[in-house]
Amino acid sequence: MQNEVNELKDLVRNLAGQIAQLAEKEAPSKKETELKVTTAGPGKRPGGAAIHGDHILSLLIDRGINIETSRTIAGFLRESLTDQELSNPENVMATIIATIKDLLHVAPPIFSGSQTRQRIALVGPTGVGKTTTLAKIAASYLATHSSSIALITIDTYRIAAVEQLKVYGEIMHLPVEVVITPEQLEMALATHRNKDLILIDTAGRSPRDSLCIDELSSFLKPEFGLDKHLVLSATTREQELLDTIERFQGLGITHTIFTKIDECANLGILLNVQIQNANPLSYITNGQRVPEDILEVTPHIAAEMIMALQEGSNHE
């Protein structure tokens, strides 16, 4: 079973052209389906399997999973499960979740104890909620680990963002540094070198503005040893998300964070993006509350969230 899942992962991630071809094979035309119903011979699954396949396909598409990936997963289930297993909705859903879990690229726990000191920078487009997300991470760490935290912002483009971070710092009794040059950032990192966690907020950058991204790169130097989490909004169109990932990759992105999942009708976009994204998913956020509305992701949690119908979605 695991070998089959690994083959499926390679198929979905790397062979878009072959996915399309497989989709055509796994989703026959109405005429072909009718032919299967009447001509299924000994040892072949009768036409009822096509009905199961259509239902599986609907389950996936209703969750926002794109058609190519939906067809591939549906085909995988039809090949892997018996007729009896396919007739059990709970078994089908459990197998879908297990398959999605293996397809998703999810990071291990960020604060697992293997690293004693961590330096994390949040980067991304404007309006995705970087500052609030940073505060949530800080508050969560404060509650579960220690108060050995420093906050740094290089978002001097927006006075409101600086003031917002200062307010969070005051509430949590954490130091906040405001820097405007790479040299000042280096000094701030040195000042707080004994802190267990340093979180760095950055100004939103347009993915299409290469000069702004280059400017940000001058701050986030490799020698600083930063983990760089790209923050993306789940409400953004899929192709725009993929373009953003590509354009920010020059910064040496290490992780991905999805925000605003509470505003997203279907969470299949998480799977659509992550099977094409080399940077593992670290956090998702689902509201404005600090620190409640943030979740450190596991593959199983993410898969279950993707397959849970959101309010207002089309039900089967």
N, C-alpha and C positions, 0 to 999 in steps of 0.2 A: 504493500500500500504506500509506504513512504517513498519508494522508488518512483511510483507512478506520480505522486504529488510533486517530487523533484522535477520530473520530466515536464509536468504541467507548468511549474514555475518558470522553467527555461523557455517554454513555448510562449507563455504570456508576456514575459519580460523582454525577450530578445528577438522574436521572430514575428513581427507584425504581419508580414506578407503571408506567412504560413498560417497565422491565426485566421486571417480572412478566408483562406482556402479551407481550413478546417471548419470554419463557421458554415460555409456553404455545404460541406458534407454532413455536418451535424444538424443542420436546419433545412431539410428537404422541402421542396415545393409542395403545395397542397395536393397536386396530382400525384407526386411521388409518395406522399403519405397515404393517400387513399389506396395506392397500389400495394403498399406494405400491409395494409389492413387485410387485403383480400388474398395476398400471395405468400404470407409468411409460412415458411416450410418447417420441417422438423429441425429442432435445435436452434431456431431463430426466434427472437422475441417478437411477439405479434404486435399489431399496430397500436395496442394500448400503451406501449413504451413511448411512442411518439407523443401521445397525450400527456404522459408523465413529463416528458421533456419540455413540452410547451408550457406546462405549469411551472416547472423549475425555471424556465426562461423568464416567465412573468414575475416570479418571486424576485429574481435578481434585477431585472430592469426596473421594477417598481421601487427598488431601493436606490436607483440612480447609477447602478453599475452599467458601464457602457456595453453596447451590443456585442462587440467582439469578445470581450472578457466573459460576458454572460453566456454567450453561446459555447465558449470553450469550457466553462465550468459545468454547464448543463450537459455537454457531451461527455465530460469526464465522469459525472455522476451516472449517466446512463450506461457507461461501460463498466463502472465499478460496482454498482449495486444490482441486486437481483430484483425481479418483479415484486416480490413480497416486500423487500426493503423500500422500494420506490413507492409502494402503496401506503407506507406509514409516514404521515406528514412530519411527525416529530423526528423520525430517523433521517428523513431528507434534510430537514433544517439543521440537525446536528452535524450531518456530513458536509453541508454547505459551509457552516461556520468553521469546521475543522479545516476545510480546504482553503477558505479565505485566510484563516489564521496562518497557514503555511505560506501563503502568497505575500502577506504583508511584510514590509520591511520595518521592523520596530526595534528601537534601541533597548538595551538592558537598562535597569534602573540607573538613573543619573547619579544618585547619591548612594551607591551600594556599599561604600566603605573601603573600596579598593584604592580610591584616591583620597588622600588626606586634605589636599587643598585643590580647589577648583576655581577656574576663572572662566566665566561664561559671558559672551556678548550676544545680544539679541539684535538681529538685523532684519531688514525687510522693507516692503513698500510702505507708503504712507497709509495711515488709517486702519492698520490691521490689529492694533492694540498691543504694541510692544511694551509700552510703559506699564500698563496695567498687568500684563503677563509677567513682567519682571517683578512687580510687587507681589504677585501671587506666589511666584517661586521663592522669593525671599521670606514671605510669611510662612509658607509651608516648611521651609528649612528651619526657620526659627522655632516652629512648634515641634518639630520632630528630631532635630539634631542639636544645633547650638546657636548662640547669638554672635558667633564669630563671623560676621558678615559686613561687607562694605558695598555701598552702591555708588556707581560712577555713571555720569551722563555726559555724552558728547553731543547731545541734541540741543545745541544752542540756537537752532533755527526757530524753535517754538518756545517762547518764554513759558507758556502754560505747561509744557511738558516738564521743564525744569522745576517749576513750582509744584507740580503734581508729585514728582519724585521726592522733593523735599518734604512734602506733607507726609507721604508714606514713610520716609525715614524718621520723621519726628514721632509718628504714631508707634513705630516699631523700635524706636530708640537706636537707630542705626546711622552711622556716618554716611553723608552724601557728598561726593566730590563732583564739581562741575569743571570740565576741562574743555579747552578750545583748540588745543594743538596736540600733535602726536607726542611732543616732548612732555607736555603736562600730563598726558595719560601715562606715560612711562613713570613719571614722578609719583603719580597717584598709586600706581600698582606697587611701586617700591615702598611707599608709605604704609600700605596695608598688606605688605608681603606676608605677614604672620596670620592674616585672616584665613579661616577655612574656606570661605566662599566670597568671591568678588563677582558682582553682577554689573554688567555694562550695558547701559541703554544707548541707543543710537538714533539719529534722525532718520525718518522715513526717506527712502530714495526711490525715485522712479526707475523701474527696471530698464527703461529705454534711455536713461541718461547715464551713459558710460562714464562721463567725467565725474559725476557725483559718486558713482560706485568706486572709481579710481581714488577719489579723495578719501572715501571711507577706508579703502585698502591701506592708505598711508598711516591710518591710526591703528588698524588691527594687524600689527606686524607678526609674522610667524614666530619670532623669538619671544613674544609675550606668552606663548603657550595657551592661547585661548581656544575654548570650544565655541564655535560660532553656530548659533541656532537661527535658521531662517524661519521667520514668522510669516505665515500665510493665512488668509481668511478663507474659510470653507465656502463662503458665499461667492467666491470669484469663479469665473468660467474656467473650465478645465484647461483649455489651451493657453489661457493667460497665466494660469498657475505653472504650467510646464515651461512657458517662456521665461517667467520670473525665476524659476529654479535655474534655468540655463544661464541667465544673465548674471545672477548673483554667485554662480559657482566659482568665479575667479577669486572670490574672497576666501576660498578654502572652507566652505560650509561643511559642518560635521553632523548636524542634526536638523530636523524639521519640526516645527510646531504649527498645529492648526488651531485657529481661533474661530469664535463665532459659530460653533456648530449648533448652538441653540437657534440660530437664525437660518439654518440650512434645512430645507424640506427633506432632502435625502442625503445620506452620508456615503453613498457609493462612490462619491468623488474621492474619498480618502483612499479607497482601493485603486481607483483609476489612476491616481497620481503616484501612489507609493510603489506600484509595480514598475513604474518607469523612473523612479527617483532613487538615486544611489544613497541618499542621506536618510538614515532611519528616523522614524517618528519618535519623538521624545515626550511631548505633552500635547493635550488638547484642552481647550477652554470652552466653557459653555455658559458664559454670563459675565456680568460686571463685578460680582461680589468678590472681595478679597478677604481671606484666601480661598473661600469655598469652591469657586467655580473654575477649578483646574484639576486635571487628572493626569497622573503619570501613566502612560499607556502600557498595557501588555497586549500581545497579539490576540489573546482570547477576548479581552474586553473590547478591543477595537472591532474585531469580527462580529461580536454580538451587537455592538452599536450600529454597525453598518446594516445588519439584517433586521434591526428593529424598525418597524414602520413608524415614521414620524407623524405627528398630528397634522392632518390636512393632506396626507399622501393618499394615493389611490389604493384602495384595498382590493384584494382579489375577490 
